[in-house]
Amino acid sequence: GGYERVKGEVLEDVFLARHVKASGGRLLAADGKELFSIRMYHSLDEIWNGWKKNMFTAMRKSVPRAVFHIAAVLAFLVT
């Protein structure tokens, strides 16, 4: 249980939240930006690779879902 169950996942926070919800638990999202800051990426290449990995995993590794979301974002940016 707990973190031990998800520690090998790319998006361990997402998978932990899914397990909590599946077991009937409650979740709370809180804004911690006043408490600390983190710099995850230092270059455009790191940003691209990090987001590509994280977003594809968040979309449950579904190519059709990824294509849909990319198209939706592009449509939003163009209009």
KEKOL-603558 format. One record per atom (N, C-alpha, C, O, CB): atom name; x, y, z. Coordinates in nm, 2 decimals. Glycine has a CB too. Layout:
# residues N
+------+--------+--------+--------+
| name |      X |      Y |      Z |
+------+--------+--------+--------+
|   CA |      X |      Y |      Z |
...
+------+--------+--------+--------+
//
This chain:
# residues 79
+------+--------+--------+--------+
| name |      X |      Y |      Z |
+------+--------+--------+--------+
|    N |   0.08 |  -0.12 |   0.00 |
|   CA |   0.00 |   0.00 |   0.00 |
|    C |   0.08 |   0.13 |   0.00 |
|    O |   0.21 |   0.12 |   0.00 |
|   CB |  -0.09 |   0.00 |   0.12 |
|    N |   0.02 |   0.24 |   0.00 |
|   CA |   0.09 |   0.37 |   0.01 |
|    C |   0.18 |   0.39 |  -0.11 |
|    O |   0.16 |   0.34 |  -0.22 |
|   CB |   0.16 |   0.38 |   0.13 |
|    N |   0.28 |   0.47 |  -0.08 |
|   CA |   0.38 |   0.51 |  -0.19 |
|    C |   0.45 |   0.39 |  -0.24 |
|    O |   0.49 |   0.39 |  -0.36 |
|   CB |   0.48 |   0.61 |  -0.13 |
|    N |   0.48 |   0.29 |  -0.16 |
|   CA |   0.55 |   0.17 |  -0.20 |
|    C |   0.48 |   0.11 |  -0.33 |
|    O |   0.55 |   0.05 |  -0.41 |
|   CB |   0.56 |   0.07 |  -0.09 |
|    N |   0.35 |   0.12 |  -0.34 |
|   CA |   0.28 |   0.06 |  -0.45 |
|    C |   0.30 |   0.14 |  -0.58 |
|    O |   0.28 |   0.08 |  -0.69 |
|   CB |   0.13 |   0.07 |  -0.41 |
|    N |   0.34 |   0.26 |  -0.58 |
|   CA |   0.35 |   0.34 |  -0.70 |
|    C |   0.49 |   0.40 |  -0.73 |
|    O |   0.51 |   0.47 |  -0.82 |
|   CB |   0.25 |   0.46 |  -0.69 |
|    N |   0.59 |   0.37 |  -0.64 |
|   CA |   0.72 |   0.43 |  -0.65 |
|    C |   0.79 |   0.41 |  -0.79 |
|    O |   0.88 |   0.49 |  -0.82 |
|   CB |   0.80 |   0.39 |  -0.54 |
|    N |   0.75 |   0.31 |  -0.86 |
|   CA |   0.82 |   0.29 |  -0.99 |
|    C |   0.75 |   0.35 |  -1.11 |
|    O |   0.79 |   0.34 |  -1.22 |
|   CB |   0.83 |   0.14 |  -1.02 |
|    N |   0.64 |   0.42 |  -1.08 |
|   CA |   0.56 |   0.49 |  -1.19 |
|    C |   0.62 |   0.62 |  -1.23 |
|    O |   0.68 |   0.69 |  -1.14 |
|   CB |   0.41 |   0.51 |  -1.15 |
|    N |   0.61 |   0.66 |  -1.35 |
|   CA |   0.65 |   0.79 |  -1.40 |
|    C |   0.58 |   0.90 |  -1.33 |
|    O |   0.64 |   1.00 |  -1.28 |
|   CB |   0.64 |   0.81 |  -1.55 |
|    N |   0.45 |   0.89 |  -1.32 |
|   CA |   0.36 |   0.99 |  -1.26 |
|    C |   0.31 |   0.93 |  -1.12 |
|    O |   0.19 |   0.90 |  -1.11 |
|   CB |   0.24 |   1.03 |  -1.35 |
|    N |   0.40 |   0.91 |  -1.03 |
|   CA |   0.36 |   0.84 |  -0.91 |
|    C |   0.25 |   0.92 |  -0.83 |
|    O |   0.16 |   0.85 |  -0.77 |
|   CB |   0.48 |   0.82 |  -0.82 |
|    N |   0.24 |   1.05 |  -0.84 |
|   CA |   0.14 |   1.12 |  -0.77 |
|    C |   0.00 |   1.09 |  -0.83 |
|    O |  -0.10 |   1.08 |  -0.76 |
|   CB |   0.17 |   1.27 |  -0.78 |
|    N |   0.00 |   1.08 |  -0.97 |
|   CA |  -0.13 |   1.05 |  -1.03 |
|    C |  -0.18 |   0.91 |  -1.00 |
|    O |  -0.29 |   0.89 |  -0.96 |
|   CB |  -0.12 |   1.07 |  -1.19 |
|    N |  -0.09 |   0.82 |  -1.00 |
|   CA |  -0.12 |   0.68 |  -0.97 |
|    C |  -0.16 |   0.66 |  -0.82 |
|    O |  -0.25 |   0.59 |  -0.79 |
|   CB |  -0.01 |   0.58 |  -1.00 |
|    N |  -0.09 |   0.73 |  -0.73 |
|   CA |  -0.13 |   0.73 |  -0.59 |
|    C |  -0.27 |   0.79 |  -0.57 |
|    O |  -0.35 |   0.73 |  -0.50 |
|   CB |  -0.02 |   0.81 |  -0.51 |
|    N |  -0.30 |   0.90 |  -0.64 |
|   CA |  -0.43 |   0.95 |  -0.63 |
|    C |  -0.54 |   0.86 |  -0.68 |
|    O |  -0.65 |   0.84 |  -0.62 |
|   CB |  -0.44 |   1.09 |  -0.71 |
|    N |  -0.51 |   0.79 |  -0.79 |
|   CA |  -0.61 |   0.69 |  -0.84 |
|    C |  -0.63 |   0.58 |  -0.75 |
|    O |  -0.74 |   0.53 |  -0.73 |
|   CB |  -0.55 |   0.63 |  -0.98 |
|    N |  -0.52 |   0.53 |  -0.68 |
|   CA |  -0.54 |   0.42 |  -0.58 |
|    C |  -0.62 |   0.47 |  -0.46 |
|    O |  -0.70 |   0.40 |  -0.41 |
|   CB |  -0.40 |   0.37 |  -0.54 |
|    N |  -0.60 |   0.59 |  -0.42 |
|   CA |  -0.67 |   0.65 |  -0.30 |
|    C |  -0.82 |   0.66 |  -0.34 |
|    O |  -0.90 |   0.61 |  -0.26 |
|   CB |  -0.62 |   0.79 |  -0.27 |
|    N |  -0.85 |   0.71 |  -0.46 |
|   CA |  -0.99 |   0.72 |  -0.50 |
|    C |  -1.06 |   0.58 |  -0.52 |
|    O |  -1.17 |   0.56 |  -0.47 |
|   CB |  -1.00 |   0.80 |  -0.63 |
|    N |  -0.98 |   0.49 |  -0.58 |
|   CA |  -1.04 |   0.35 |  -0.60 |
|    C |  -1.07 |   0.28 |  -0.46 |
|    O |  -1.16 |   0.20 |  -0.46 |
|   CB |  -0.94 |   0.27 |  -0.68 |
|    N |  -0.99 |   0.32 |  -0.36 |
|   CA |  -1.02 |   0.25 |  -0.23 |
|    C |  -1.12 |   0.33 |  -0.15 |
|    O |  -1.14 |   0.30 |  -0.03 |
|   CB |  -0.89 |   0.24 |  -0.16 |
|    N |  -1.18 |   0.43 |  -0.21 |
|   CA |  -1.28 |   0.51 |  -0.14 |
|    C |  -1.23 |   0.63 |  -0.06 |
|    O |  -1.31 |   0.69 |   0.01 |
|   CB |  -1.35 |   0.42 |  -0.04 |
|    N |  -1.10 |   0.66 |  -0.07 |
|   CA |  -1.05 |   0.78 |   0.00 |
|    C |  -1.08 |   0.91 |  -0.07 |
|    O |  -1.14 |   0.91 |  -0.18 |
|   CB |  -0.90 |   0.76 |   0.00 |
|    N |  -1.05 |   1.02 |   0.00 |
|   CA |  -1.08 |   1.15 |  -0.05 |
|    C |  -0.94 |   1.22 |  -0.08 |
|    O |  -0.84 |   1.20 |  -0.02 |
|   CB |  -1.16 |   1.23 |   0.05 |
|    N |  -0.95 |   1.31 |  -0.18 |
|   CA |  -0.83 |   1.38 |  -0.22 |
|    C |  -0.85 |   1.53 |  -0.20 |
|    O |  -0.96 |   1.58 |  -0.21 |
|   CB |  -0.79 |   1.35 |  -0.37 |
|    N |  -0.74 |   1.60 |  -0.18 |
|   CA |  -0.75 |   1.75 |  -0.17 |
|    C |  -0.63 |   1.80 |  -0.25 |
|    O |  -0.51 |   1.76 |  -0.22 |
|   CB |  -0.74 |   1.79 |  -0.02 |
|    N |  -0.65 |   1.89 |  -0.34 |
|   CA |  -0.54 |   1.96 |  -0.41 |
|    C |  -0.52 |   2.09 |  -0.34 |
|    O |  -0.61 |   2.17 |  -0.32 |
|   CB |  -0.58 |   1.98 |  -0.56 |
|    N |  -0.40 |   2.12 |  -0.31 |
|   CA |  -0.36 |   2.25 |  -0.24 |
|    C |  -0.26 |   2.32 |  -0.31 |
|    O |  -0.17 |   2.26 |  -0.38 |
|   CB |  -0.32 |   2.22 |  -0.09 |
|    N |  -0.26 |   2.45 |  -0.31 |
|   CA |  -0.16 |   2.54 |  -0.37 |
|    C |  -0.04 |   2.56 |  -0.28 |
|    O |  -0.06 |   2.63 |  -0.17 |
|   CB |  -0.22 |   2.68 |  -0.42 |
|    N |   0.07 |   2.51 |  -0.31 |
|   CA |   0.19 |   2.52 |  -0.22 |
|    C |   0.29 |   2.61 |  -0.28 |
|    O |   0.41 |   2.61 |  -0.23 |
|   CB |   0.25 |   2.39 |  -0.20 |
|    N |   0.26 |   2.70 |  -0.38 |
|   CA |   0.36 |   2.78 |  -0.44 |
|    C |   0.42 |   2.88 |  -0.35 |
|    O |   0.53 |   2.93 |  -0.37 |
|   CB |   0.30 |   2.85 |  -0.56 |
|    N |   0.35 |   2.92 |  -0.24 |
|   CA |   0.41 |   3.01 |  -0.14 |
|    C |   0.50 |   2.94 |  -0.04 |
|    O |   0.57 |   3.01 |   0.03 |
|   CB |   0.30 |   3.08 |  -0.06 |
|    N |   0.51 |   2.81 |  -0.04 |
|   CA |   0.59 |   2.73 |   0.05 |
|    C |   0.73 |   2.70 |  -0.01 |
|    O |   0.82 |   2.70 |   0.07 |
|   CB |   0.52 |   2.60 |   0.09 |
|    N |   0.73 |   2.67 |  -0.14 |
|   CA |   0.86 |   2.63 |  -0.20 |
|    C |   0.85 |   2.64 |  -0.35 |
|    O |   0.74 |   2.66 |  -0.40 |
|   CB |   0.90 |   2.49 |  -0.16 |
|    N |   0.97 |   2.64 |  -0.41 |
|   CA |   0.97 |   2.64 |  -0.56 |
|    C |   1.07 |   2.53 |  -0.61 |
|    O |   1.17 |   2.51 |  -0.54 |
|   CB |   1.00 |   2.78 |  -0.62 |
|    N |   1.05 |   2.48 |  -0.72 |
|   CA |   1.13 |   2.38 |  -0.78 |
|    C |   1.15 |   2.41 |  -0.93 |
|    O |   1.06 |   2.45 |  -1.00 |
|   CB |   1.07 |   2.23 |  -0.76 |
|    N |   1.28 |   2.39 |  -0.97 |
|   CA |   1.31 |   2.41 |  -1.12 |
|    C |   1.33 |   2.27 |  -1.17 |
|    O |   1.43 |   2.21 |  -1.14 |
|   CB |   1.43 |   2.50 |  -1.14 |
|    N |   1.23 |   2.22 |  -1.25 |
|   CA |   1.24 |   2.08 |  -1.30 |
|    C |   1.33 |   2.08 |  -1.43 |
|    O |   1.40 |   1.98 |  -1.45 |
|   CB |   1.10 |   2.03 |  -1.33 |
|    N |   1.32 |   2.18 |  -1.51 |
|   CA |   1.39 |   2.17 |  -1.64 |
|    C |   1.48 |   2.29 |  -1.66 |
|    O |   1.45 |   2.40 |  -1.61 |
|   CB |   1.29 |   2.16 |  -1.75 |
|    N |   1.59 |   2.27 |  -1.73 |
|   CA |   1.69 |   2.38 |  -1.75 |
|    C |   1.70 |   2.42 |  -1.90 |
|    O |   1.78 |   2.51 |  -1.93 |
|   CB |   1.82 |   2.34 |  -1.70 |
|    N |   1.64 |   2.35 |  -1.99 |
|   CA |   1.65 |   2.38 |  -2.13 |
|    C |   1.52 |   2.34 |  -2.20 |
|    O |   1.43 |   2.27 |  -2.15 |
|   CB |   1.77 |   2.30 |  -2.20 |
|    N |   1.50 |   2.39 |  -2.33 |
|   CA |   1.38 |   2.36 |  -2.40 |
|    C |   1.38 |   2.21 |  -2.43 |
|    O |   1.27 |   2.15 |  -2.43 |
|   CB |   1.38 |   2.43 |  -2.54 |
|    N |   1.49 |   2.14 |  -2.46 |
|   CA |   1.50 |   2.00 |  -2.48 |
|    C |   1.45 |   1.92 |  -2.36 |
|    O |   1.37 |   1.83 |  -2.37 |
|   CB |   1.64 |   1.96 |  -2.52 |
|    N |   1.49 |   1.96 |  -2.24 |
|   CA |   1.45 |   1.90 |  -2.12 |
|    C |   1.30 |   1.92 |  -2.10 |
|    O |   1.23 |   1.83 |  -2.05 |
|   CB |   1.52 |   1.95 |  -1.99 |
|    N |   1.25 |   2.04 |  -2.13 |
|   CA |   1.10 |   2.07 |  -2.11 |
|    C |   1.02 |   1.97 |  -2.21 |
|    O |   0.93 |   1.91 |  -2.16 |
|   CB |   1.07 |   2.21 |  -2.15 |
|    N |   1.07 |   1.97 |  -2.33 |
|   CA |   1.00 |   1.88 |  -2.43 |
|    C |   0.99 |   1.74 |  -2.39 |
|    O |   0.89 |   1.67 |  -2.39 |
|   CB |   1.06 |   1.89 |  -2.57 |
|    N |   1.11 |   1.68 |  -2.35 |
|   CA |   1.12 |   1.54 |  -2.31 |
|    C |   1.04 |   1.51 |  -2.19 |
|    O |   0.98 |   1.41 |  -2.18 |
|   CB |   1.26 |   1.50 |  -2.30 |
|    N |   1.05 |   1.60 |  -2.09 |
|   CA |   0.98 |   1.58 |  -1.96 |
|    C |   0.83 |   1.58 |  -1.98 |
|    O |   0.75 |   1.50 |  -1.93 |
|   CB |   1.02 |   1.68 |  -1.86 |
|    N |   0.78 |   1.68 |  -2.05 |
|   CA |   0.64 |   1.70 |  -2.08 |
|    C |   0.59 |   1.58 |  -2.17 |
|    O |   0.48 |   1.53 |  -2.15 |
|   CB |   0.60 |   1.83 |  -2.14 |
|    N |   0.66 |   1.55 |  -2.27 |
|   CA |   0.62 |   1.44 |  -2.36 |
|    C |   0.60 |   1.31 |  -2.28 |
|    O |   0.50 |   1.24 |  -2.29 |
|   CB |   0.73 |   1.42 |  -2.47 |
|    N |   0.70 |   1.28 |  -2.19 |
|   CA |   0.69 |   1.16 |  -2.11 |
|    C |   0.57 |   1.16 |  -2.01 |
|    O |   0.49 |   1.07 |  -2.00 |
|   CB |   0.82 |   1.13 |  -2.03 |
|    N |   0.56 |   1.28 |  -1.94 |
|   CA |   0.46 |   1.29 |  -1.84 |
|    C |   0.32 |   1.30 |  -1.90 |
|    O |   0.22 |   1.23 |  -1.85 |
|   CB |   0.48 |   1.41 |  -1.76 |
|    N |   0.30 |   1.37 |  -2.01 |
|   CA |   0.16 |   1.39 |  -2.06 |
|    C |   0.12 |   1.26 |  -2.13 |
|    O |   0.00 |   1.22 |  -2.12 |
|   CB |   0.16 |   1.50 |  -2.17 |
|    N |   0.21 |   1.19 |  -2.20 |
|   CA |   0.17 |   1.06 |  -2.26 |
|    C |   0.13 |   0.96 |  -2.15 |
|    O |   0.03 |   0.88 |  -2.17 |
|   CB |   0.28 |   1.00 |  -2.35 |
|    N |   0.20 |   0.96 |  -2.05 |
|   CA |   0.16 |   0.87 |  -1.94 |
|    C |   0.03 |   0.91 |  -1.87 |
|    O |  -0.05 |   0.82 |  -1.84 |
|   CB |   0.28 |   0.86 |  -1.83 |
|    N |   0.01 |   1.04 |  -1.85 |
|   CA |  -0.11 |   1.09 |  -1.80 |
|    C |  -0.23 |   1.05 |  -1.88 |
|    O |  -0.34 |   1.03 |  -1.83 |
|   CB |  -0.11 |   1.24 |  -1.78 |
|    N |  -0.21 |   1.04 |  -2.01 |
|   CA |  -0.32 |   1.00 |  -2.10 |
|    C |  -0.33 |   0.85 |  -2.12 |
|    O |  -0.39 |   0.80 |  -2.21 |
|   CB |  -0.30 |   1.06 |  -2.24 |
|    N |  -0.27 |   0.78 |  -2.02 |
|   CA |  -0.28 |   0.64 |  -2.01 |
|    C |  -0.22 |   0.57 |  -2.14 |
|    O |  -0.27 |   0.46 |  -2.18 |
|   CB |  -0.42 |   0.59 |  -1.99 |
|    N |  -0.12 |   0.63 |  -2.19 |
|   CA |  -0.04 |   0.58 |  -2.31 |
|    C |  -0.13 |   0.55 |  -2.42 |
|    O |  -0.11 |   0.45 |  -2.50 |
|   CB |   0.04 |   0.45 |  -2.27 |
|    N |  -0.23 |   0.63 |  -2.44 |
|   CA |  -0.32 |   0.61 |  -2.55 |
|    C |  -0.29 |   0.71 |  -2.67 |
|    O |  -0.30 |   0.83 |  -2.65 |
|   CB |  -0.47 |   0.63 |  -2.51 |
|    N |  -0.25 |   0.66 |  -2.78 |
|   CA |  -0.22 |   0.75 |  -2.89 |
|    C |  -0.34 |   0.83 |  -2.94 |
|    O |  -0.33 |   0.95 |  -2.96 |
|   CB |  -0.16 |   0.66 |  -3.01 |
|    N |  -0.46 |   0.77 |  -2.96 |
|   CA |  -0.57 |   0.85 |  -3.00 |
|    C |  -0.61 |   0.96 |  -2.90 |
|    O |  -0.64 |   1.07 |  -2.94 |
|   CB |  -0.70 |   0.76 |  -3.01 |
|    N |  -0.59 |   0.93 |  -2.77 |
|   CA |  -0.62 |   1.03 |  -2.67 |
|    C |  -0.52 |   1.14 |  -2.68 |
|    O |  -0.55 |   1.26 |  -2.67 |
|   CB |  -0.62 |   0.97 |  -2.53 |
|    N |  -0.39 |   1.11 |  -2.70 |
|   CA |  -0.28 |   1.21 |  -2.71 |
|    C |  -0.31 |   1.29 |  -2.83 |
|    O |  -0.29 |   1.42 |  -2.83 |
|   CB |  -0.15 |   1.14 |  -2.72 |
|    N |  -0.34 |   1.23 |  -2.95 |
|   CA |  -0.37 |   1.31 |  -3.07 |
|    C |  -0.49 |   1.40 |  -3.05 |
|    O |  -0.48 |   1.52 |  -3.09 |
|   CB |  -0.40 |   1.21 |  -3.19 |
|    N |  -0.59 |   1.36 |  -2.98 |
|   CA |  -0.71 |   1.44 |  -2.95 |
|    C |  -0.67 |   1.56 |  -2.87 |
|    O |  -0.70 |   1.67 |  -2.90 |
|   CB |  -0.82 |   1.36 |  -2.88 |
|    N |  -0.59 |   1.54 |  -2.77 |
|   CA |  -0.55 |   1.65 |  -2.68 |
|    C |  -0.46 |   1.75 |  -2.75 |
|    O |  -0.47 |   1.87 |  -2.73 |
|   CB |  -0.48 |   1.60 |  -2.55 |
|    N |  -0.37 |   1.70 |  -2.83 |
|   CA |  -0.28 |   1.79 |  -2.91 |
|    C |  -0.36 |   1.87 |  -3.00 |
|    O |  -0.34 |   1.99 |  -3.02 |
|   CB |  -0.17 |   1.70 |  -2.98 |
|    N |  -0.45 |   1.81 |  -3.07 |
|   CA |  -0.54 |   1.88 |  -3.17 |
|    C |  -0.62 |   1.99 |  -3.09 |
|    O |  -0.64 |   2.10 |  -3.14 |
|   CB |  -0.63 |   1.78 |  -3.24 |
|    N |  -0.67 |   1.95 |  -2.98 |
|   CA |  -0.75 |   2.05 |  -2.90 |
|    C |  -0.67 |   2.17 |  -2.86 |
|    O |  -0.72 |   2.28 |  -2.86 |
|   CB |  -0.81 |   1.98 |  -2.77 |
|    N |  -0.55 |   2.14 |  -2.81 |
|   CA |  -0.46 |   2.25 |  -2.77 |
|    C |  -0.43 |   2.34 |  -2.89 |
|    O |  -0.43 |   2.46 |  -2.89 |
|   CB |  -0.33 |   2.20 |  -2.71 |
|    N |  -0.39 |   2.28 |  -3.01 |
|   CA |  -0.36 |   2.35 |  -3.13 |
|    C |  -0.48 |   2.44 |  -3.17 |
|    O |  -0.47 |   2.55 |  -3.21 |
|   CB |  -0.32 |   2.26 |  -3.24 |
|    N |  -0.60 |   2.38 |  -3.17 |
|   CA |  -0.72 |   2.45 |  -3.21 |
|    C |  -0.74 |   2.57 |  -3.11 |
|    O |  -0.78 |   2.68 |  -3.16 |
|   CB |  -0.84 |   2.36 |  -3.20 |
|    N |  -0.72 |   2.55 |  -2.99 |
|   CA |  -0.73 |   2.66 |  -2.89 |
|    C |  -0.63 |   2.77 |  -2.92 |
|    O |  -0.66 |   2.89 |  -2.91 |
|   CB |  -0.71 |   2.61 |  -2.75 |
|    N |  -0.51 |   2.74 |  -2.95 |
|   CA |  -0.40 |   2.84 |  -2.98 |
|    C |  -0.43 |   2.91 |  -3.11 |
|    O |  -0.39 |   3.03 |  -3.12 |
|   CB |  -0.27 |   2.77 |  -2.99 |
|    N |  -0.49 |   2.85 |  -3.21 |
|   CA |  -0.51 |   2.91 |  -3.34 |
|    C |  -0.63 |   3.00 |  -3.33 |
|    O |  -0.64 |   3.10 |  -3.40 |
|   CB |  -0.53 |   2.80 |  -3.44 |
|    N |  -0.74 |   2.97 |  -3.26 |
|   CA |  -0.86 |   3.05 |  -3.26 |
|    C |  -0.85 |   3.16 |  -3.16 |
|    O |  -0.95 |   3.24 |  -3.15 |
|   CB |  -0.98 |   2.96 |  -3.22 |
+------+--------+--------+--------+
//
